Amino acid sequence: MTPAILFLEKQQSPFTLHQYECSAQDDFGAHAAEQLQVPLDQVFKTLLTEGEQGAVVALVPSSGKVNLKRLAKAAGVKKLDMMPPAKAERLTGYKVGGISPFAQKKRLPVVLDASARQHAQILVSGGKRGLSLGVTADLLHSLLNAVIADIAE
């Protein structure tokens, strides 16, 4: 059990669990999509960014990348840059490739790409490599107070 799963269970939130063998060293989203045989744009990666006003979590499809200008605008901040992996791990309590948007060490603002609404369910990290959670965009919005905006390119 990861903190993300425990959090969702405590909230009595519906989710599906998807385990797979993870041998990737990078591009974890593409690896997950291939292993789980789902479209790449249905697997969302959790990216950590930072700026003068603090950190912001971006959830975007693994088929693309985050547009930092659009993310900053959606988060209501001036400018954001990608956070170094080691800092992201310290801040969230998860390892890169397994950073879940749920139950991070510190509650951070979350922006979810609007394309998530095109899917009945999207996959996000379950808190460790080789573990994904199937959730709805509405669940992410309600549990994480996530802003939904067009932030992917």
N, C-alpha and C positions, 0 to 999 in steps of 0.2 A: 504494500500500500504506500502510495506517495502522498505528500501533503495535498496535492491537487485532488486526488480521489477522495481523501478523507473530507476535504472541504465540500465537495459536491454531495457526498453522502450526508454530511451534517445538514446541508441546506435542503436535503430531500429533492435534489434536482435530477431530472432525467438526463442520462448520458449513456453512451455505449463505449465499451472498452475494445481497443484494437491493438493486439500485441503482434510484433513481428521481430524477426532476427535483424539486428542492426549491425552492419559491418562498415557503414559509411564513416569517413573521416571529415567530410564536408558535404554540403548540399543535402542535408538531412531530410528536407521536405521531399525532394525528388526521390530519394531512397525509400522513404515511407510510402509515397504514392505507388512506386513500382512494387514494393513488397505487398502492399494491401490491395493492389489492383484497383485503384480509384483515380479519377482524373487529377492531374497536378494542381489545377485551380481550385480543388476542393480541400486540399491540404494547406493549412495556414501556418506560417512561421511566426514565431514570437520574436520580435526585434526590440532591442533596448536602445534608446536614444537619450541624449542629454543636451542641455543648454543652460543658460544662465539661471533660468527659473527651476531647474531640476530635471529629473528623468521622466520620460514618457515611453510607454509601451505601444508598439505598433503591431497589429495583426494583419498580415497581408498574405495573399495566395503565394504558394511556393513557385508558381509559374512566373512571377514577376518580382519587382523590388519596390521598396517604399520610396515615394517622392517626398524628400525631407521638407521642401517648401510647403507642400499641401498638408503634410503632417503637422508642421508648426502652426499653420493657420487653423487647422481643426482643433489643435490643443490650446489655442489662444496664447501662443508664445511667439517671440521674435524669430528665433533660429534654433535649429536642432542639428546635432551631428550624431553619427553612429557611436555607440559606447564601445570601448575596448572589451573584448570577450572576458578577460579576467575580472574586470569591474562589474560586468553584467552578472557573472557568477556570484560574486560577493554580495551584490545588491539583492539578487533574487533567491539565493540559496539553492539554485539548480545549476547543472552543468550545461554548457553550450551543446545544442543538439537535443536537449531535453528540458529547455526552459518553458514551463507552463505559464499561461496567463493567470492561472488560479493559485492562490495560497502562496504568493511570493512573500519573502521576509518582510517587505515593506509594501504597503498599499500604494500603487502608483497610478497616475492617470493612464487610461487605455483608450486607444483609437483603433476601431475595427474598420477594415476596408468595406465599403458598401457592397462589393460583389458577393459578400457572404450571404446576403439576402436572396441571391439567385439559387441557393442550394437549400434543400430541406434540412441538411445537416452538414457541418464542416468538421474537419479533423484538426485538432490542436494538440500540442504536446501534453502528455499525461504526467510529466514530471521526471521522466528519465528516457534515455535513448531506447527506442524499440517499443514505446508505449504511446499510443495516441488515444484521444478522447473524442467521441462524436458528440457534438453539441449544436444547438441552434444559435443563430445570430441574436435572436431575442433573449436567449438565456445569458449570453455574454453581455448583452446590453444591460439586462436587469441586475445580474449578480456583480458585475464589475463596474457598473455605472459607465459603461463604455460609450464613447462618442462614435457614431457611425458616419463615415465620410469617405469620399473618393480620394484615397491616399496611395493607391498602387499605380505603378506604370509598367 
